[in-house]
């Protein structure tokens, strides 16, 4: 009954506690992180509602506390807060302390093929809604950040993304093995990593990238005000 809730709480616990550690001091960045999380959560909750109502995925009532908001279990709403918070925490630590000032030359040699691959996958699986929407949405966001915004934080983002894959596999593995979340294979490629639909890897990338992009935009805006 509490499975999904405990996974959310467990994900949030240590990043939240260490946010107040004097060296990390992540709580001082909440003014950027919390709006980023909220804005992204609204977008994905609308997406979630649409996919759930159309049977693209569903939730097992045996593993949630049976409190529903807009047809979605409370734990699903918490998911879009807890996971992004933990990953933004990792991102901020990498940016401020571990990879500070990093400049990866020729990073576009990696990112451009990724964008092309995602577009091709989205078109190839056009009739599989989850695959198509997720791949094309991610490709569009990456294209916007690379070609129009020309942002410099993508190497740090992908470092965070790689780090997040370990807890992602554990948590998502539990969610899909029990299953807490069930996927209708008519709407995805049918390719799985164990019990995890491969699309979840791209879905997570999109969700986290949107959080980071908004976080960075708000941070940059605050710095411009200080300079002005």
N, C-alpha and C positions, 0 to 999 in steps of 0.2 A: 504493500500500500504506500509506503513512504520511499520507495526505491528512487524514483525520479527526483523527488524533493531532496533526498540525501546526496544524490550526485551533484545537484546544483549547489547545495550548501558546502559540500566538500571542495568543489572547484573554487568557490569564492573565499573560503576561510583564510587560507594562508596569504594570498595576495592582499586581502583586506587588512589583515593584521600587520603585515610588513609595509603597508602604505604609510604607516606612522613612524617607521624606523627613520632615525634622524638623517642618515646618509641618503636613503632612497627618497623620502619626503614626497611620496606620490600623492598624498592627500592635497598638497598645494596645487596639483594639476587637475583636481576634480572639476574646476570651472570649465575645463576643456573636455575632460573625459565624460562627464555625466551627460551633457547635451549631445555629444557624439553617440553615446549609448542609447539615449532616448530616441533620437531622430532615426537611427538605424533600426531600433526595435520596432518603431511604428511601421516602417516600410516592410519589415519581415513578418510582422504580425498580420498585416493585410495579405501578404503572400501566403502565409500559413493558413489563414482563414479560407482563402480561395482553394488551396490545395486540399485542405481537409474536407471542405464541403463538397468537393468534386471527387472524393474518394482516391486521391493520388497517394495519400498516406492517412493513417488513423492511429489513435492512441488506445492502449489497453487499459481499461478502467481498473484492472486489478493492481496496477502499479502506481496509481496516482491517488491523491486525497479526495478526488471527486468534487473539487471546487472548480467550476467552469466560468470563464469570462468570454463572452462572444463565441461560445462553442468550443473554446480551447481550454485545456486544463491549466490551472494556475502555474503548474511547474513549467509549462511551455513558455509562458510569459517570463518567468524567472530565468529560463535558459538564455533569453536574449539580453539579460542583464548580467548574469553571473559569468558566463563564458567570455563575453567581450571585456568585462572588467578585468578578469584575470589576464587576458591576452594583451590588453592595453598596458597593464602593469608590466608585463614582460617586455613589451615594446619600449616603454619609457626607460626601463633599466638598461636595456641594450643601447638605446640611443644616447643616454646621458652618461653612462659609465663604461660599458663594455665596448661598444663600437663607435664611440664619440669621434666625430669628424671623419668617419670612414667615407672614402670615395672609391667606388668600384668602377674601374674603367671598362668600357665596352659592355656594360650590363645589358644594353639593349640587344646584344647578340643572343641573350637568353630570353628576354621578355617579349621581343617581337615574334619569335617562333611560337612562344606560348600563346600569344594572342591569336595567331593564325590557326594554331591547333584547336583552340577553343571555338573559334568561329566555324571551322570545318566540322568539329564534333557536333556543334549545335545544329548545323544544317543537315548533317548526315542522320541525326536522330530527331528530325523535325517533328515526327508524329509522336515521339516520346516526350511528353510535356516537361517532366522534371529535368531530363537531360538537356533538352533544347533551351528552355528558359534559363537554366542555371549557367550553362556554358556561354551562351550569347550575352547574357547580362554581365558576366565576369569579364568577357572579352571587351565589351563596350566600356566598362569602367576602367580597365587597364589602359585601353586606347586613349580615353579622355585624359588620364593622369600622365601618360607618357608623351603623347603628341601635342596636347593642348596646354596642359598645366606644366608639363616638363618638370615634374617633381623629382627631388633627389633622395627621397627617403625609402624608395622601393627595396634597395638592398637590405636595409634594416628590417623592413616589413617581412621580407621573405626569410630572413634569419629567425624572426619571431615565429613565422608560420611553420618553419621546420621544427622548432622547439616544441610548438604546440601539438605536433602530430603524435607524440607519445601519449599524453593524456587524452588526446582526441580518440586514438585507437582504443584505449581502455574504456573511456566513457561511452563512446558510440558503439563499441563492441557489446557492452552490457545492454544498452538501450535497444539494439537490434537483435540480440541473441535471446532475450527473455520471451518475447519482445515487448518493450514498452511502446516502441513505435514500429508499426508495420507498413511496408511499402507495397503498393500495387505495381507489379512488374510490367503491367501494360503501359505504364507511363515513364519507365526508365530503361536504361540499356540492358539491364539484367546482369551486368558485370559487377561482381562483389569481391571485396577484400575480406574473406571470412564471411561474416554476416552483414558487413557494411556496404551499402551501395557506393560504387566508386564516385557517383555524383556528389556524395556528401563531402568529399575532399574539396571539390570545386565550390560547393555551397558555403563551406566554412571559409574558404579563401575570400569569396565575395563578401560575406558578412563582416569578416575581420578587416578587410581592405576598406570597406565603407566606413567602419568605425575609425580606422587610422586616418583616412582622408579627411573626415570631418574634424577629428581631433587636431590634426596638423593645420587645417584651415583656420580653426579658431585660435590656435596658438600663434600662427603667423599674423593673424589680424591683431592680436593683442600686442605683439611686438612692434607692429607698424604704428599703433597708437602711442606707444611709449616713445618711439623715435620722433614722431610728429610733435 
